[in-house]
Amino acid sequence: MATPTQEPGSDPAVSPAIYLVPAGTEPEAAAVPAPASPGDGQPPGDPPRLELVAPDPDPEGLPVRRPIVPVPIQPGNLRGTIRYQAALRSYQTAFHLLRIPYYVLLYLWYSARGVLRLTGRLFRWWHWPEGWMLESVAVAAGRPGHREAIQAHTEGKKTRAARGRIIVLLATVAAAVIATATLLLPAWVWPMVGVVAVFVLAEHGKPRGVPVIRRAVVPAALQPPTAETITSALASIGITAITKAVDSGEGLRFLTDPHRDGDGWRTDIDLPPGVTAGMIIQRREQLSAALRRPLSAVWPEGVREEHEGRLVLWIGYQDLSKTRPKPWPLTKTGTTDVLGALPFGHDPRGRLVSVPMFELNWLIGASPGQGKTNAVRVLALGAALDPLCDLWIHEHAGKGDLEPLAQVSDRYVSGLDDESVEYTLDSVRLLYDELQRRSRIWKTLTREQKPDGKLTRELAEQYDMPPIVCVIDECQVAFGHPEYGPEIAELLGHVVRLGRAYGLIVVLSTQRPDKTAIPTNISGNILMRFCLKVPGHVENDMILGTSAHANGYRATVFRARTDAGLGWLKGESDPAVVRTDYLDLPAAHRIAARARVLRAAAGRITGYAAGHHDEEARNFLADVLTVFGSDDKLWASTIAGRLADRIPEAYADVTPVAVSSQLRNLGVEIKNVREPGEQPQRGCERSAVRAAAAGQ
């Protein structure tokens, strides 16, 4: 699987990114690291034990050292620890604040009972019931015990008299102390004394073993997993070697005790000889049942760089669908490099997953409505934020799901009619011709010009060989066309096999993954695969490769709608589960608009985008100035409303957020402004818009 690495320039407290990359390559990090997101789901119960423990010595017999800095406050965990504790303590505070009136009444009741109980104890101590018992026993003995009875009676009278004097003395001293304190102590002390007295008396008056204030978080609901519970669970999933090791008393070798890792717990285990991590992955359903955890919260994975028997088991606090999705790191700012890595999503542990594009082609498959088009949208928008990259978009669902990218695409078509498929065929022919052209240029380059034998940004700019990302959404429409399909399949097969070295990247997606939807001469040469929810194992293996379902990489177990966006991502390493970052159409429009500004600054608006005449191609600042009227300051919401009213053909669906984002990208300061007679809200001043327009 992918190896966690820290992004350059990122906050060390942010969870590290994961790069899924081909062997022997070093991806470049996305320009902007993922911002930290507040967690929304702390587990019930006490915070789990966090310190790493390695109980066994290493094979050389040397003791294993604990980390000097405790795990919870290490740079990579500090922010998560603070977030976890803050969320837990704030919940406990709110829980108890609501119950303060009840607690006051309960303490007063228990303190009254405490007064009665202490009075009863004092009376019993003065009465000396032990003496009465001795006297009663002596009387019951008859004449032989007469003398002892007299002695017990006399001793009882003396004891009660002495204890009575002690009580009177103490009461007199207490009365004197209270009288003196009343004269000397300020009035504000007495409430404190009363509170202390109530707490003390309530402690004597409450039922034994029952706390007055109950816990806000019940620990029994979700206890941190222990080595014992994990061992028991692994022994029950039907692997003979593990069962024998546990029954013999040898057990499993835990390299680390279960400890907090993100929004869950992690432990590293060396499995018994002959048992591989893949065998555990195949039985993930049985393991989750044995652990009594949701299936989407149990994620075993191997560590092949160590050995096949090394298992990393991560157990989430809760069902993955109940966790708050993390934002795409480039939603508001940042650029990318298609020759490096693009942010794609997050794994179940909340770590950023960045994926490579260069020298790779993509195949994305899913049942309808499971997040396939969103995954394509994330990849395409990531490519759009690299001004050097050319985008060719072919969306054959005809719904306009990729329409925001029209403003930055060299080629764009949306539809499933014959004309749209013919347009795709023209694109494939152009792509094939581009492959031939680049091959001829490549032959003329010297070894010094291409020291690594790969396309670089310098070569791409110097010899007009920019990376081209060709997206064909619902590719089964193109490949299945009776007239154009065979030629599309043949030419695209050549591009997929040979074009990757020249920066030609093909992204295919389909909701019908079978051999007719994706010709085998193409699917067999695609390395990057992303499989979301599919109905059966045949479709699963069509996307992820033969035997993927049998090996435990099962997109069939994802729940329809509930797990939308969750899929198995496979490169050259083992598949890994990733939830793509969700980008709806308004967000896609804003990001594409920002990408257009970047491309305009770089002089890279060409092809279809150059003739794209819609609201993004208008002079936005000029339009905003027209709605100011006589006002000097306007809220973003007011600007959006006036634009929609006065220029509906261009701004019918514009939102205040889009207005703020567009103005900010154009150099207008967005701040709190006050409209006449109203409270301050986010907006701008007319002078700032006029200054930005003058500088265009």
N, C-alpha and C positions, 0 to 999 in steps of 0.2 A: 504494500500500500504506500501511499504518499508519506513523505517524511516531513514532520513539522519544522518550519524554519521561521526565523524572525524577519519581518520586512525591514528593509533599510529605511531608516528615518522614522520608524514608527515608535509609538510609546511602548516601552518595555512592559507596561502593565496590561497592554491589550493582548488577548489570546493570540498566539502565533498563527501565521497563515500556513496552509497546506498547499503544496504545489504538486499537481499530478503531471509529471513530465516524462518524456522519453528517456531511456537510459543514456547516460553520458552527456546530458545537456544541463545547462544551468539557466533556469528561467529568470527573466528580469521581473522585479516586483512591479505591481501596479503603482501608478504615481502617487496615489493617495491611500493610506491604510484605512481599514474599517474603523469607524468611530465606535467607541464603547457604547453599548446600549444598556439601559437599566434593566435588570432582570425583573420578571414579574411573577416568578413562581418559586419561592423558597419552600423547601420541604418541611413538612411538619416534624416536630421533634427537636431534640437538642441538636446543636451543631455537631456533625460527626467529628471523630478524631481525625486530625489532619496530618499528623506527623508521619513521614515515611519511616517504615521499619523494615530492616532486612535481618531476620532472625538467624539465618544460616550463614556460615562463612563461605567465601568463594572457593572454587575448586582447588586453589593452591593452598588452602588452609589459613589464609590471612583473614583477620576480622573485617567485617564490612562496616565502614564508618557512616554514621548518620550525618546528614547535611548540617553544616555549621549554622546557617540561617534556617530557621524553621520553615517548613513548606508553606504554611499559610501566608507568611510575609515575604516570601521571595518575590522578586520583581514581576514574574509572570503570573503570580497568584494574588498579589496584594490588592489589586483593584477588585477582583472577584470576591476576596474575603471581606473587604469593606462593604461591597454591595450586598453580599449575603447577610452580614450581621446587621447592616442598616435596615434592610427590608424586614428581617425577623424582629428586631427591636421596635421598629415603628408599628408593626402589627400588634405586638404584645402591648405596647403603650395604648394604642387605640382600643384594644379589647378591654383593658382594665379601666381606662378612663370612663368608658360607658357604664361600668358597673360600680363606680364609686359610691353612689347612694345606697346600693344594696350592701356594699361592704361596710359602710358606716352603721347601718341598722344591725347587721350581723355581729359586728364587733361589740356594739352596745348590749345586745342580747347575751353574747357569750361573757362579757365582763360582768353583767348582773349575775349570771350563773356562777362566775368565778368568785364573786363576793360570798354567795351562799355556800359554795364548796369550801372556801378558806375558813369561813366562820364555823362550818361543821367540823373541819379538821382541828381548829383551835379548841372547840368545845370537847372533842374526843380526847385531845391531848390533856386538857385540864381534868377531865373526868377520870382519866387513867383506867380504861376498861380492863387492862391486864390485871390490875389489883382486884377488881370485882370478880374476875374469873378465878383468881387464886382463892379468894374467900369462898366462892361458891363451891369450888372443888373440895375445900377443907370441910365445909358444912355437910356436903354430901357424904363425907367419910364417917360421920357420926361422932360418938364420944372420942375415938382415937384422934380425930382431927380437930377437936374443939380448940386446943391451944393454938394451932396454926391458923384457925379461922379468926381468933381474937387478934393475933399478930397481923394478919392480912388486913383486917378491918382498921386497926390502929395505923398501920403503915399507909393505908389508903387515905385516911383523914389527913395525915401529915403531908402526903404528896399533893393532894388537892389544895391544901392550904398554901403550901409553898408555891405551887404553880399559879394559884390565884393571885398571890402577891406579885409574882413576876408579870402577870398579865396587867395588873393594875399599874405597876411601875412603868411598863412599856407604854401603856395607854397614856399615862401622865406625861412621859417624855415626848411621845408623838404629838400630844395636844400642845405642849410647850413649843415644840419645833414648828408646828403649823402656825401657831399664834405669832411666833417670832418672824417666820417667813412672810406672813401676811403683812407685817409692819415694814419689813426691810426690802423684800423683793418687789421689782416693778410688776405692773399688771400683765405685761406681755409674756412673763414667764409661766403664769398659771395655765394658759391653754396648752403649753408644751408639757407641763407636769401632768395635766389631765389626759393628754394623748398617751403619754408613757404609761400612766396608771391603767388606762383602758386596754392597751396592748398587753400589759402584764396580767391583768385580771382575766382578759379573754383567753390568754394562753392556758390558764387554769380552768376556764369554763367550757372550752370547746371539747368536742368528742376526741378521744385519744386516737392518734394516727390519722386524723382527717384535717387537712389544711383549711384555714379560713378562706384564703384566696386560692382558687383553683388555677391550674395551668392554662394559659391561652392556647398552647400548642400541645397536642396529645402525642407523645413519642411513639406509642404503639402502632400508629397508623403507617408509618414508614421509617423503620429503623435502618440505620446505615448497615450495608452488608458487611459481614465478617468473613474471615478466612474459613470458619467452620461452616457457615451457611453456603458459601460458594463451593466448598469441597463437597458438601452433601448434595448440592444441586448437580454438579458435574458428574458425581457418581451415579446419579439416577437417570441419565439420558441415554443409557444403553451402550456405552463404550466399555468393553470388557477390561481393557488394560487399566482404565481409571478405577473401575470397581474393584479390581484385584489389589491395586495399590492402596486404596482406602481401607479395604477389609483387612489387609495384612498389617496395617498400622503405619506403613511407610508414608502414606498421604501424598500431597502435592507440594512442590517447592514454590512457595510464594516469595518472589524476589522483592516485592513490596506489599505491605499490608494494604487493604482497601483504604484509599484516601481521597479527599475531595479533589475533583478535577473539573473545572467549569461548573455546569449545572448537573453534576452527578458525581459518581465515585469511579475510581480506576484502580485496577490492580494488575501486576505483571506476574505471570505464572510460567514456570517450566513444567510442561506436561510430561507424563511418564514416557519412557522409551517406546517408540512405535506409534505414538499418538501425535497427530499434527493439528495445527490450529484450524486447518480446513475442515477437519472432522467435527470440530466444535461449531464452526460456522454452518455446516450442513444441518446441525441440530439446534439452530437458534430458537425455533419455536418451542422445542422441548425444554431448552434451558430457561427460557422466560417463564414457562409454566412452573418449573421447579423452583425458580427464584421468587415466584408469585409477583412478578412485575409485568407491566405492559410490554408487548412484543416490540413496540417502537422505542422502548427505553433500554433494551438489552442489545449491545453491539460488541460481539467478539471480533477480533481481527488478529492477523498474524504479523510477525516481525521477521520477514525473510532475510533481512541483512544480518540477523543473529543466527537463527536456525528454524526449521519448520515446526519444531515443538515449542517455540516461544509464543505465548498467548497474551494479548492485551485485552482485558475485559473491562468495558465501560458500561456502567449502569446509571441511567438517568434518574433524576428525581421523579419524573412524571412522564406521561404519554407525550411524545414529541409534538403531537398536534396541539397540545395545550401550552406550549412555550411560545413566547412572542417572537415572530420572525425578525431577523436582524436586517437593517437597511443595506442596500447596495452601496458600497463605499464611494462610488462616483456619482451618486444621485445629484449632489449639489455642486461639486467642484472636482477638478482633476482631469488629467489626460492619460492616455494609454500608449503602449507600444505593441503593435500586433506581432512584432518579431520576438516579443517577450511573453509575458503572461497577463491574462485578463482576469479580474475578479468575477467569479461565477455564482458562488453561493456559500453556504456554511454547512459544516458537517454536524451530526447530532450533538457533538460536544461544544458547538458554538464557535469553532475555529473557521477563519476565512479560508475558502478553497479557491485558489487561483489556478487557471488552466492555460495551457499553451495553445497557440493557434498556428504558428509557423511550422511548416513541414508536416502538417497534419490535416486530415479531413475529418468531418464530423457526421455522425448518424444519430438522430434523436427520434425515438419512437415512444408512443403511448396510446392508450385508449382516449377517445374524445373527452375533453374537459379535464384532463389530468395535469395540465401545465406545460404541454409540449411547446405551444407557440410562445409562451412566456420565456422558456429556456432559449428559444431562437432569438427572441427580442433582446435578452440580456447579452448574448454573444454579439449580435449585430450592433447594439448600442455601444458595447465596449470597443468594437472595431471602428465605429463612427467617431469616437473620441480620439482616434489617431488620425490627424489630418493627412498623413501620407497615404493612408489606406483607401482604396477604391471599394465602394459597396455596390453589388449588383443584387437587387432584391426581386424575387419572384414568389409571390404569395398566391397560391392556387386554391385557397379556400374562398376567396372572393369577398371576405368580410371586412377587409381593411385593418386587420390586426397589426400589420407592419406599416401602415400608412404614415405614421410619424417619421419613418426613415426616408420617405420620398424626398424630403428637402435636402438630404445629404447623399443621395444615391446617384451613381453614374447611370445605372439602368434600373428601372422600376416598372413592375407590372402587378396588377391585382385582378384575379378572375380565374374562372375555370373553363371559359369558352375556348373555341378553336384559335381565335386571334391571340389570346393570352399564352396558350401553349406554343403557338408559332413564334411569339416574341421570345419565349424561353429557348426555343431551338436556335434562334438567331444569336442569343447570348452564348449558348454552348458552342456554336460555330466560331464566334469571336474569341471565346476562351481558348478553343483549340488552336486558332490562328496565332493568338498571343503566345501560347506555349511554343509554337514553332519559331516565332520571332525571338523570344527570349533565349531559346536554345542556340540560335545562330549567334546572338550577341555574346552568350556565355563562352562560346568557343574562341572568341577573339580576345578574351581577357587573359592576362598573364597570371602566372602563379602568385606573383606579389600582389596583384589586384584582388585576388580571392584566396587569402592565406588559409582560411578555414574551409574553403570549398562551399561556402554558403552565401546566400544573399544577405547583404547588410543594408542599413539605411543609407549609407554613403553610396553604395552601388545602385540602390534603387533610385536615388535622386539623380545621380550622375548619368545613368543610362536609361532613364524613363522606364523603370521596372518596379513600379509601386506594388505592394501587396494587394491582391484582389481577393475579397471575400465574396463568393458567389453563394447566395442563400436560395434554396428551392424548398419552400414550405409546401406541405402536402404533395411531395414529389411523385406519389402514385398517380396523380392526375397527368403529369408530364410523361412518365414512363409508360403509362397504360394507354396513351393516345394511339389509336390504330394507325394514323398516318405519320405523325412526328415522333412517336415514342421510340421506335427502334434506332433512329439516327441519334436522338438525344442520348440513349443508353450507350451506343457505340462510342460517340465522341467524348462523352463525359467519362467513360471508362478510361480512355487515354489520359485525360487531364488528371483524374484521380491517381493513376499509377505514376505519372511522370511530372506533373505540374507542381507538386509540393516543394521541390527543391528550388523552384523559380518564384516562389511566393504566391502561387495560385492555390487558394484554399476553398474547398467546397463544403457547404453545410447543408445536409439533407435532413428533412423531417417528414414523418408520416404517422398517421393514426391507423394504418393498416399494414403492419410490418410482416410481409410475406415475400416469396420469391418473385411474384409478379410486380409488387410495389417497388422493390429494390432489386434490380438485376444482380446476379451473383458476381459478375465481372466487376461490379462497383463495390458491393458490400464486402467482398473478400479483401479489398484493399483499403478499407477505412479503419483507422486505428482508434480514434476517439469515439466512444459510444456512450450514450446516455439513455437509459431505459427507465421511464416512469411506469405507473400502473398499467399493466397489460392483463388480458383475460386469462391467458394460459401459458404453459411452458414452451409451446412452439414459438409463440410471439416473443417470449422472453429470450429464447436462444437465438432467434433471428437478429435481435439487437445486440445482445451481449456476447454471442458466440456459442458454439456447440458445448453442451454439458454445463453451461453456466447455472441453469436451474438445479441440476443434480448436485452441483458443488455448493449450493446454499445461497447463491446470489439470485434471489427470487423477488422480482418485481410484482409477482402475482399476489403476494401477501399484503401489499399496500392496499389501504382502504379507499374506495372510490370517493372523490371529493374531499374526504377528511385528510388524506395524505397527498393532496394535489401539490405538485412541485417537488415531491420527494422521489428520488430515483437513484439507481445504481450507476455510477460514473466509472467507466473503464478506459484506461490508457494502455500502456505497456505493462503496468503492474496490476495487482489484483483489484477487482472492483471495490469502490468505496461509496458509501451512502452520502448523498449531498442533497440538501434542500436549496433549490435555486432561489435567489433573492427576487421578490415579487416586484414587478414594475407594471403598473396599470397604464392605460393609454394617456391620461393627462401627464403622468410622470415621464412617459416616453416622449411626449411632445416637448416637454421642457428640456429634457436631456438632448434631444435631437436639435432643438433650437440653439442650445449652447454649442453643440458640435458644429452647427452651421457657422456660428460666429468664429469659431476656431479655424474652420476651413477657409472662410472668407479672408481672415487675416493672413493665412498662408497661401492665398491665391489658388485654392484647391477645390473650388466649386465648379464642377464640370458636368457634362452630359445632362441627364434628366434634371439634376438639381439646379443647373444653370437656368433652365427654363421653367422652374417651379414657381408659379405665380399664385400663391395663396397668402394667408395672413402673415406667414413668416417672411415673405419677400417684400412686404410693405415697409414703408418707413415708419417703424413703430413709434419712435420718438415724436415724429411729426403728428401722428395720429393722437398720441397722448396729449400733446400741447393743445390740440383742438378741443379737447373735452374739459380743459381747465376753466375756460371762460374768464370770468373776473376773479376767480379764486386764486389765492397764492399758494395754498396748501390743500392737498387732497389725500384721503385715505386710499390705499390700494383697492379696497372693496368698492369705493365710489368710482375710481377710475375704471375698474372692470365693468361696473354696471353701466356707466355712460358709454363706454366703447361698444358694449353689446347692444345698447339702444340705438346709437347713432350710426354705427358701422356694422350691422348684423351680418353682412355677407362675409366679413373677415373675422369678427370677434364674437360670434353668437355664443360660443361655449367657453369664452375666456374666464378664468378664475382669478381671484385676488392673489393667490399664490403664484400663478403664472405671470401676472403683471409684475409682482415684486421681483421674481426671478429674472424676467426679461430686462427690466429696468436696471437691476443690479449688474447684469452681464454687459449692459451698454454704458456703464460707468455712472449711473445715477445713485446717489446715496439714499438708501431706504432707512428711515428712522421713525420714531414716534412723532406724529404731527397732530395738531388739534384743529379740527374744523370748527367754524363759529358755533359756540354754544354747546359743544360736544366734548367728550373725554378723548384723551390722546389714543391714537391707534397707529399701526404701521402704515406709512405712506411716504410721500416725498413732497418737495417744494417745486414750484414751477420754474424757479431760477435754476435749479439743478438740472431739470430736464432740458431747459433752453441751452445751458452750457454744454451738456453732452451732445445735443443736436448740432451745435455750432462746431464741435470738434470732430464731427464725422467727415 
